[in-house]
Amino acid sequence: MGQLPEGRKALPDEWFVDRANKEINGMNADETTAVALVAEMKRQNLTLTQALEALKNYANDIQFQKDLDMVYGHEVFEDWDYWHEGDI
């Protein structure tokens, strides 16, 4: 990655995104995406394991929503919450 700027012990997260944006010529799209993912992991203070788990959960949620749409279409159920007797 090169030398750290003088007086710096670590690089801020924005540095990674800025570097990815400036070095488009030297990086392919996958490398640029990887840099953006690492920067966001650092920004959110996530480990690799946590980030991978979050991606899996998000992908599962998207599939679940698609499956619901396939089964129920885009119907609006006006009586969906009438299972409870009395006021809540």
C-alpha positions, 0 to 999 in steps of 0.5 A: 500500500505504500508509505503512511503519510508523515506522522500517521500511525494508521490510515483513516477509512476515507483514505481507502475509498479515496485511493480506490477512486483515484486508482481506477486505472490501476485497479479492476472493478473487483479490486475497487469493490473490495477496497470499498467493502473493506473501508465500510467494514472498518467504518462499521467496526466489523470483522470479516466474519461478521461482515460475511454473516451480515451479507448472508443474512441480507441475501436470505432476507431478499430471497425470503421477500421474493418468495413471499411475493411469489406466494402472496403476490402484492395483495394487501391484507386488511384483516391481517392483525385481527387475530387478537381479541380486544384492544391492544 
